[in-house]
Amino acid sequence: MGFEAPNRLFPLSFLAARGGVYPNFILIFFSLLASRRPKYPGEPSKPLYLQNYHFRQAKADDKLGGRWLIAPAHSTVFAADALRTSQSPYLLIIQRIIRAGLAGEKEGMMGLQDTMTDEKKSSTIQEPSLNGISDASSILSDSRAQDILPYEADDSPFPEVRAVVKPVDDRQLPVNTVRMWVIGMVFTIVGSGLNQFFSLRQPSVTISALVAQLLAFPVGCAWAQWVPLGWFNPDHHFNIKEHALITIMSNVSFGSAAATQVIEAMVKFYDMPSHGGFEILLMITTQLFGFGLAGMAARWLVGPATMIWPQVLSNAALLSTLHSRQNLMADGWVISRLRFFMIVFVAGAIWYFAPGYLFTALSTFSFICWIVPDNVVVNQLFGQKTGLGMSLLTFDWAQVVYANQSPLLVPFWAGLNVIGSFVLFYWIICPIIYYTNTWYSAYLPLLNPDTFDNTGKPYNTSRVMNADGTFNVEAYRNYSPMFLPAGYAMTYGVAFANLTGIFVHVALYHGKDLVEQWKGRNAKDVHARIMDSYESVPWWWFGGITVVMFALSIVANEVWHTDLPVWAVFLAYLLPIIYIIPVGIIKAITNISSNQLNLITEFIGGYAFLGRPVANMAFKFYGYAGVSQGLEFVADMKLAHYLHIAPRTLFVAQGMATLVGAVVQCGVTVFMITRIRGVCTPEAEGGFTCPHGQVTYSSSLIWGVLGPNRNFSPGQMYGNLLWFFLVGPVVVLVTWLLGRRWKRVNYLSWPVAFGAMSLVPPATGINFSSWWLVNVIFNGVIKRRKPAWWSKYNYVLSAALDSGVAVSTVIIFFCIILPAGPLKWWGNTVYRNTADAHGVPYNRLPESGYFGPAKGTWQ
């Protein structure tokens, strides 16, 4: 046991070393003795830590969760068995005395008197919290909202986490309860089924897990209050851990599984027979593979305190807001988080009716294009549909979060990387490529996610295919090569740079940490130490799931003949295993997704399975879904880590919800495409045209039939984009070298800069400029000038805005658009009558009627 403290701390150190239970007045006496007052006015107060791992370990039956208490006046921190085993209400008095050093002597004594009065009324000890006191007069200090604490402290090292997550655990809360399972499974079945049903419709609506998170609270509270106590209802308190597990079950099941798009494409567009066994296996393997992968990566992506996961903090903020009445004054604001959330949530939901239904032009707000709708250049620069989106503003929160989720969750430095990258690649380089007619791009829309032929029309893959689905070389020569818009081609180049550069970045900036975590020598924060008291999930459980899913994937593709060989299944599983940790690190730190495996899997599959579009399609979704699904599971594991949910309970909840959701979505998809007449055709009743299946089908033809070798190989039209595979590692290495000399250069993160562009197009400038403006205001200005306000309200604000849009979207669709259709007037049509909306190119077609190489000369 080692410590650095004045001699008068010796009695306390002796007490801590001896352990045991001591009378209450002895505890108070020694805590007062341990305080150290400043030697001179203005002397900074520094904590004095007693290092003893034995006394820092939490016990399973520890009422105080193994907390360290801060001693009075100036924060001498101590720990002793007596403090951890005593059930005395006087411990609350000690905490009040402790805070006297923060709130001032007068305020501290007033708080002490209030506490002693309260203790006369009740002897029941409450859950301690060093986040503050529950009364409105408490103050959240700016220093606490900014300081980086040591890992040994009794709270998270990072202020972002301290803002929303309590560093204490109540082991007595019932978690694995009937009400949690019933509510969670009902939401899983209903939510996954409805989302899959409407995913086949155009226009569609998605019921987000936020809706389930909000609805689960009143449902759970009603269950707890009205159902008689017993096996179905352990107590009258619906707690935060139960609520979190229901939220997690919704998160892993609500999203439409990528495999359903493969089923739609195979049955409706390739006219292949429906096989229930194959479809079930395809769904389960693609979903549970990500689950197994997440568990194996958890050591690096969940446990370390540096893996913050900002999106998870937003969920945690919403949960803690609903379940806690704690209220601290922050920069003069006394409104509680719950009241703040309700005001913003209701206001946001009401406002969304304007850009979402009443005046949809506010969503794009390309007002310059409304003024000069026929000016091609103006529309290309300021338009939002096929232009660069230089109009800057949108009044639609859904547009703000479209490309990179909520800007309130992204660090300011990461936001600078995002906007800087977009400006460089799409507002500077892309116009140069376009207006110099590189790759014949001036004959096409500037920014568009489609592919085109040499007449400027969407590429018709049916003209280059034989009746049996094979490629017709002669028809290809007589038709056209495939052309990409300048913005779309740029996205491929940026993705190529990211796919190689991210490994160099992680090796240089995070390599030592990864090795330490592998060896188990990384420092643990308070949340990791609390979770150590729970029985962990063995690593081989997740490894076993991954191996079983791999075997079932081979069975599915061999028995039902998708033309995907065993070695290709192995490669499709290997790519996510390689990428999940690098991509996860970037996501966990910045909330920016750098997962661009959808492009590389199409690219590899196009070379490996040329002429076999179904194999290409299956390869793509096995590879891409592994990382995308895996990171969703990892994020939920981090949420459970923050809220101290037993890992084995979480394992069962995630696994069951994933399995049930996959079966439900598979059943809904198969029923609709085999039982509903005209589904997945332009004449489908109710608009069930299967837009996602159509895109998947077209993509499989482009990459599986035409193949990348006719466009991206050396010497082909877009062959120079392959240099971006080298550009990525080079710029990362150069930045790292410069950062060793100038530290501020290290804020330049190329994986963030590259990865944030993954949805461009259809995302355009307005999705980035408005996003960055919000990021600057809250994470640049307010966080620096009003850190206490930011700490208290920022994540709640993000959750409220997201929730308002999610609920309002569902109401508008089901209550207005579905029965009555959209509102038709100038404010909802003006932006559709512009050159931007029509995708008018800069150059007109030559007199020959086509552009590009002479007919018959392309190979």
N, C-alpha and C positions, 0 to 999 in steps of 0.2 A: 504494500500500500504506500503510495507516494503522494505528497501534497506540498504546495508552496503557500504558506499562510503565516501570519504573525504567531508568536508564541502562545498568545491567549487562546488560539484555536486548539491547543493540545487537548484540553478536556473533551472537546467535541470529537477530535480524531480518536481519542481513546474510547469514547462512547461508541463511535462507529465501528471500531475494531472489535470491541467486546460483543456488540449486538445485544439481543435480549429485549425485554419489555420493561420500560421505565415509567414512573409516575408522570402524569401530564405536566406538572409544574417543572419537573426536571427538563423535559423536552423543550418547553418554552424558555427556560433559563439558559440552556445551552445554545438555543437558536439566537437569543439576544446577545450572548457572549461572543458568538461567531461573527457578528457584524463588524464591519470596519468603516469608520467614518473618514471623510476626506481629511488629509493632513493640512490642506490649505484651501481657501475658497476657489471653486472652479476646477478642482482636481477631477479628472474623469474617473468615473466609477468602473472598475473592471471586475468581472467575476473571478473568484478564486476556486479552482476545481479540486476536489479530493478524488484522486484516481483510485478506484477500487471496483473492478469488474464484478466481484462477487455481489456487492450491494447494488449494482446497477441492473442485475438480471431480474426480469419480471417473473413472478410466480403465477401459476395457473389460478390460484385462489386469492390473488392479491387484490384487495379492494381498491387500492390506489393505483393499480396498474404499474407498479414499480417506478413511480414518478420521482424525479429530483425536485426538491423544493428550493426556491431561491430565498436565501436568508435576508434579514431586514436591512434597510438603509441602502446598502450598495452591493447587493447581489453576490454575496459569498454563497456558492452552491455546495450543498452537502447531501449525503445520503447515509441512512443508517437503518438497520433492521427494525429498530424501535419505531421509526417513522413509518415503515412500510407495513408493520403488523398492527400498530395501534389503530383502534376504531374510534378514537376520541374526536368529538366535535371540535375540540380546541385546535385541531390541525387547520381548520378554516380560519381561526383567529391568527394563526401563524402566517397563513397566506396573506391575510389583510395587513399584518405588520410588514411583511415582505414588500408589499406594494407601496408602502409608505415612502420607500426610497425612490419610487418612480413618480408618485402622485404628489409628493411634498409632505412635510411633517404634519401640517394642519389637516390636510385632507386625509392623510393616513390615520390619524387619531380619530377623526370623525368616522371613517370606515370601520375602525376597530370597535368603537362604541356601537355602531349599527350592528356589527356582527355579534357582539356579546348580547345585545337585545334579542337578536334573532335566535341565538342559541338557547335562550331561556324558553323560547316558544317551542323549539323542536330539537330533539337530539339525534335526528336522522341525518347521517352524513351524506352529502350530495357528491356527484361526480366532480372531481377537481378539474380546474382548467386554468392554465396560465395565459390563455388568450385574453382573459379579462373577466370582469364580473358581470353578472347578468342585468344589473340595473343600468338605466339610461345615462347616469352621471359618469360612468367609467369612460376612460379616454384611451383610444388606440394611438400610441405615440408614433411619430414619423420615423424615429430611429428604429423601432421594432419592425416597421414596414419596409425598411431598407437594408438592415444589417444582414450580412452573411454569417451565420453561426457556425461554430465547430461541430463536427459530427458527433462529438460526445455530449452535446447539449441535450436538454430535455425536450427539444422541439426540432422541427425540420431545419436543415441549414439554409433553406431557400425561402425568402419572403413570399413567393408566389404560392408555395404549399402551405405555409403557416396561415395565409389569409383565409383558407377555406377548410383545412383539415386539422382536427384536434389530435394532439399527440398522446391521447389516453385511450384505454380500451376497457370496455365493460364485458367481462367474460360471462356475466350472468344473463345477458340478453338472449332470449330464445330466437334462434335463427332458422334452424332446419325444421320449420313448422309446417303443419298442414295448410294453413292459410297462405303461406308463402308459395307452396307448391301449386295449390289450386289456382290462385290468382295468376301466378307466373305462367302456368300451362294454358290457362284460358287466353291470356294475352298472346302467348306464342302461337296458338292454333288460329285464333281469329285474325291477329295482325299479319302473320305470314300468308294466310289464305287470301285475305283481302288485297294485300299488296301484289301478290302474284296474279290475282284475277284482273286487277286494273293495269298491270304491266303489259297485258296484251292489247290494251286500248290506246287509241290516239285521239284526243289528248288524254293523258293519264294523270293520276294523282298518287302520291306516296304517303302513307301514314308512317311518320317517323317514330322512332323509339321514344322521342321526347313526349309525344302524345301519351304513350303508354306510361311513361314516368309520372306525368301529371295525373292521369286518371287513376293510377294505382294507389295514390295517396288517399283520396276520399274512400275508395273501395276498401283499402286495408283498414282505415280508421273505423269505417262502419262495421266491418267484420269484427274488429277487436271490441267494439262497444256493444254490439247487439247480439252476437252469438254467445250462448252460455259458456262459462269457463269449463275447460276440460280438454280432451284430446284434440278437438278441433280448434280450440282457442285457449292458448296457454295463459294469456293475461289480457288486460284491457288496454294494452299499449302497442300499437303498430310501430315497430322501431325502424331505425334507419338501415340496419343491416338487412332486414327482410326486404325493405323497399329497394335497396341496392341490388339484391339478387334478382328481384323481379325485373328491374331495369336491365340488368345484364342479360337475362334470358330473352328479353325483347330485342336488345341490341344484336344478339347473334342470330336471331331468327327472322327479323322483320325485312331485311334486305332481300330483294329478289336474287336467288342463286344464279350464278353465271351459267350453270349447267342447263337451266331451263331454256336459255337461248339456243343451246346446241340441240335440245330436243325439238324445239319449234322449227329450227332450220332443217333438221334431218327429216322430220315427218311431213311438214307442210311444203317446204321449198325443194327439197331433194326427192320428195315423194317416196321415202323409205317407210317400210311398215313399222308400226309402233310395237316395241317389245318391253313389257313391263319390267322384266328382270334387268335389262340393260339400263333402263331409265332410272330405276331405283338405285342401282349400283353407281351409276354416273353421278347422281345427286349426292349420295352419301360419301363417296370417295372424295369428290371435290370439296365438300364442306368439312369433313372430319380430318382431312389431310392438313388443312390449315390449323385445326385444333391441336393436333399432335406437334406440328411445327412450332406453334406458339409456346407450348409447354417446354419444349427443348431449348427455346431461346430465352426463356424467362429469367435465367440467371443473369443475362446481360441486359435485358430490356425492362425488367420489372423491379428486381431487388435494389439496384444502385439508386441512391438519392438523386444523382444527376439526371436520371431518366425521369423527367418531371411529368411528361404527357399533359400539355396544357388543355387539350380537349377533355381529358378525364377530370381535370380540376373544375371545368365548367359543370360537368355532371355532379361532381361532389359538392359544388357550391349550391346547386339547386336542391340536392338532397338535404344538406345541412340547413338551408334556408327553411325548408318545409318542416324539419324536425327539431329545430333549435329556436329558442326565443332569446338567445343571447344578443345583447345590443350595446355596442360601444360607440361613444361619440368619436367621429372621425372628421377632423378639419372643420368642426362646427356643425356637422350633419348628425342629427340624432335619430333620424328615421330608421327604423329597423330594416334588416335585409328582406324580411318577408313582405313588409309593406312596400318597400322599394320594388321588389320583384312584381308584386301584384299590379302596381301602377304602370310599370313599363310593359308588362305582359298584356294588360288590357288595352293600353294605348297603342301598342304595336299591332295587336290583332285587329283593332278597329281601323288603324291607318292602312293596313295591308289591303283593305277593300278598295282603296283608291288605285294603287298600281296593279293590283291583282284582278280587278273587275271593272271598276267605274271609269278609270282613266289610265288605261294600260300604257299609253305613251309615256307616262311618268317613269315607267320601268326602264326604258331605253334612253329617253330624254335626249335624243339626237336632234335638238331643236334647230340647229343650223341646216340640217338636211331638210327639215320641213319648209324652211324659207326658200331654199334653192333645190327642189327635189330632182331636177334634171341635170344639175352640174355634177359630172362624173367624178372629177378630182375631189371636190368638196365632200361628196358622199363617201368616197373611198377613205378619206382622211378622218372624217368625223362620224361616219356611220357605225352602227352597232351590229348590224346583221352580217355583212360581208366586208365592212371597213375596219379601220384601225381603232375606232372608238376614242378619238381625241376630244369628244364632247365632255369628258372628265367626270360628270356627275350622273348619279342615278338616285331616285327616291324610293327604291325598292330594296329592302334588306336582303331579299332572296338573290338579287343580282350581286350585291356586295359580297355575299359569302359563297357565290357559285363556284369560283375557281379554286380558292384556297381556304375555305371555311371562314370562321369568324376572325376578323382582324384584331379583335380584342384579346385573342389568345396567343398571338404571335409576338415574340419579342421585337422591340423597335429595330434592333440591328438586323434581324432576319427580314423585317419588312423592307428595309433599305435594299437588301439583296434582291428581293422579289421585284420591286418596282424598277430598280436599276437594270435587272436582267430583261424585263419586258421592254423598257425604253431602248436598250441597246439592240436587242434582236428583232423587235417588231416595229419600233418607231424610227429606227435609224437604218439598220441593215436591210430589213425586208423591203422598204420603199425603194432602196437603191437597186435591189434585185429586180423588183417589179417594173420600175419605170425605165430600166435599161433593157427590158424584155429578155432577161436571162431565163433560159429554159422555156421560152415562148410564153412566159407567165403573164404578160400584158394582155393576152387574148382571153384571160380567165379572170374570175373574181379575185380580189386581192387576198382575202382571208376567208377560206371556206374548207370544211372538212371532207368534201366530196372529191372524187376523181373525175376527169373529163377526157373526152376524145378530141380529135383535131378540128372539130367544128364548134367547140365551146359548150357542147352538151354533156350531161352526165354520161359516164362510160357505160355502155350497154354490154355487159359480159356475155349475154346470151348470143351475141353475134359472133363470138369466137369460140363457141362450144359446140361439140357434136351432141347428138341426141343422147348418147350414153354418158355424158358429162365429161368427156375427155377434151383436151385442147385441140382446136383446128388451126394449124399453122397457116394454111392458105387463106382462111377467112380472116385471120389476124392481119396478114399482109394487105389484104384488100380493105380492111376497116381502118384501124388507127392504133398508134401506140397509146399508152396511158400517160396523161399529164397531171401534174399536181400543182395547185395554186402555190404562189410564192410563200405564203404564211404556213401552209401545210408542210411544204418541203423543209422550211426552216425548223419546224417542230421535230421532224425526223433527225435533223442534224444535231439539235440541242439534246434530244434523247440519246443519240449515239454517244455524245460527249459525257453525259451523266452516267451511262451504263458502265463505263470504264473508269471515269474520274472518281466515282464514289468510293471505290476500293482504295485508291491511293489516299483520298481524304481521310477515311476511317483509320487506315494504317498509320498515317502521320500524326493525326490529332487525337486519336483514341486508342491507338495500339497498346500502349502500356496499361491503360485501364482494363482493356479486354483480357490481357494476360493475367493481371492481378485478380480479376473476377473469376477466371478459369481456375486459378489456384486457390480461390477462396480467401484471399488475403485483403480484399477491399474493405475499406472502413464502412461501418453500418450506422445509419442514422436511427433515430428513435423508432420509426415505423418498422424498419427491418428488425430491430431488436425485439419489438413487440411480437412481430410475426414469427420469430424464432421460438416463441413459447407454444405455438401451434404445431400439430403434427403435419409435416410437409407431405406433398405428393411425390412419390418416388419418380425419378427421372425416367425410369424404364416404362412407366405407365404410358407416358406420352410417346416414347420411342416405339413401344409395342403397337399403339394406335397407328403410327405412321407406317410401320412395316405391314400391318394388316391392310391398311388402305392401299398401299402399293401393290400387294398381292391381288386384292379385289379389282384394282384398276387393270391389271394384266388380264385377269379372267374376263372382265367386261369387254375389253377390246379384242381379245382373241376369240371368244365365243361368238360375239355378234359382228365380227369382221369389219372393223372400222379402218383397216389398213394401217393402224398405228402399231408398229412392231414393239417388242419388249424393250429393246435398247432405247427407243424413243420415249417410252413411259419412264424409264429410269432417268433419262436426260430431263424430261419435263418435271420430275420430282427433284432433281439435283439443282436446277436453277433457283427455285425458291429457297432451298436450304442454304445456298450460297448468298443470296441477296437479302434474306429477311433481317439479319442483324445490321448490316450497313443501312438499309432503308429504315429499319426501326429506330436506329440511333438518331437519324436526322428528324424523323417524325416525333420522337419523344422529346427532343430538345426544342424544336422550333414549331411543331405542329404543321409543318409543310411536308406533303407526301412527295417522295422522289421515286415512287414505284412506277416504272415505265416498262415493266416486263411484258405488257400487252404488245408493244412494238417489237421488242427483241424476239419474243416467241413467234410472232408472225414472220419475222425476218428469217429466223433459223428454220422454222417449219416450211417456209416457201422454198428454201434451197433443198431441204432434206426430203420433202414430200411433194415435189413438183408434179402436178397432174392428179394429186390425191387431196381434193379440198376438204373432205370429211376428216381425214387424218390431220391435216393442218389445223382445222378448227378444234379438234379434241386436244391436240398438243398445246395450242394457245391457252385454252382455258385451264388445263391442268397446271401449266406453268404460272400463269398470271394469278389465278384464284388462290394459289397456295400462299402468296405473299399478302394479297389484299385481305383474304379471310383471316390469315394468321395474325396480322396486325390488329384486326378488330378484336380477336380473342386476347391478344396481349394487352390492349388498352383496357379491356374489362378486368383482366387480372390485376392491372395497376390500380383500378378503382377499388377492387376488393382489398388490395394491399393497403391503400390509404385508410379504408374503413375497418380494417382488421377483421376480415371475414375468414373463417377457417378454410384453408386451401382445399381440403378434401370435399367440403360442402360445395365450394365453388366448382370443383372438378365435375361433380355429378350434375350440378345445375347447368353448366355450360354444355356438357356432353348431351344431356337429355334434351335440352331446348334445341340444340343443333340437329339432333337426330329427328325429333318430332317435326321441327320446321321444315327439314328437307323432305320428309315423307308427305307432309301437307302440300308443299309447293309442287312436288312432283305429281300428286294426285290431281290438284287443280289444273295444272298445265295439260296433262294427258286427257282429262275429261273434256276440257274446252276444245282442244285441237282435234279430238276424235268424235265428239258428240254434238258440237254446235256447227250448224251448216254455214258455210261461207267464211268461217274464221280464217284469218291470215290472208285475206284477199281484199282488194280495194272495195268490193261490194259487200263486205261484212256488215251485218246489222250491228248497230250500237258502236261502231268505230273500232271493233276488235280486229285490227289489221296486223297485229304482231310486229310493231315497229322495231323492237330489239332483235327479234328473230330475223327480220328482213335485213337489218344492218349486219348481223353475224353472217348470214348467207352471202351477202354481197362481198363482205371482207374475205370470206373463205375462197370465193371465186377469184378475187383480185390477187391474193397471195398464194392460193393453192393451185390455181390454173395458169394465170399469167406468170406469177412468180416474181421475186425481186431481181432475178438475174437479168431480166429484160429492162430494168430501170436503174438498179443500184450497183450493178457489177462495174468494175473498172472499165472505162471506155463508153459506158452507157450514159444516158442523159443526166441522171442524178448520181453518177459514180463518185463525183468529188465530195459528196456528203460523207463518204466513208472516212475521210480525213478527220472528221469530228471524233472518231474513236481514239485517235491520237491526241487531239486537241484537249480532251477532257483531262487525262493524267498530266499533261504538260502544264496547263494553267494552274492546276492544283499544286503541283510541285513548285512552280515559280512563286506562287502566293505564299506557300509555307516557308520558302527560303527568305522572301522579303519580310515575312512576319517575325522571323528570328532577329531581324535588325530593327524593324518598326512594328511594335506590338499591335498598334491599331489595325494593321493590315489583316490580322487574324480574324477580324469581324467579317471579312469577305469569305463567304462560304459558297463554293461553286455547286455542291449538290443541292443547296437551297435554291440558288439562282437557276440552275438547270431544271430541277424537279418541279418547281412552281409553274413551269410552262406546259405541263403535260396535258392540260385541257384547252390549249390554244391550237387551232380553233376547236369548238365553237366559241369558247371564251374570247373576249376581245378587250380593247383598252379600257372600256368603262368598268369592267369587272376588276381591273387592277388599280386604276386611278382612284376610284371611290373607296376601294378597300384600303389603299395606302393612306388616304386622307384620314379615315377613322383611326387607323393604326397610329399615325403621328399624333393625333389629338389625345388619345387615351394612353398609349404606351410610350409616347415620346414626351409630351408636355405634362399631362396630369400626373403620370407616374413619378415624374421627377419633381414637380412642384407641390403636389398634394398626395404624397405616398400613402398616407393613412386612408384617405378617401378611396384611392385606387385599390388598396388592399381589401377594403371592406366591400366595395360595390362592383368592381370591374367584372369579375367572373359571374356575379349575379346578373349584371346587365346583359352580358352575352347570352346567358341561359334564357333570360326573359325575352330578348329579341328573337332568338331562335324559336322559342316555344310559341310566341305570338304568331309568327309566320306559319309555323307548322299547324296550329289549330285553325287559324283563319283559312289556310289553303283547303283543309278538309271541309270546313263549313261552306266555303264558296263553291266547291266542286259538287258536293252532294246535295246541297240545298238550293243552289241557284243554277249552275251551268248544266248539270245533268238533267234536271227536269225542264229548264227553260232555254238553255243555250246562252251564248255570250251576248253581252250588250253591244249593240251596233250604233255607233255615232262617230263623229269626227275624231274625238279623243282616243278612240280605239282602232282607228284605221289610218290616221295621218302618216304614221311611220311605215306603213306597208305600201305606200304609193310613192316610193322614192327609188332612185337609182341604186341606193344601198340595199334596199329590200329585194330588188330584182336582180342583184348581182351583175350589174352592167360592167363589162370590162373596159379598160382604158383604150385598147386598140380594137378597131373593127376588123372583121374578117377580110382577108385579101380577096381579090376578084376570083381567084381559083375556088373559093368556097371553103378552103381549109387552110390551116397553118401547120408549121412543122416540116419535117422531112418530106421529100417527094414520095408520092404513093408507091408502095411496093419496095421501098429502099430500106425499110427497117427490118431488123431480124428479131 
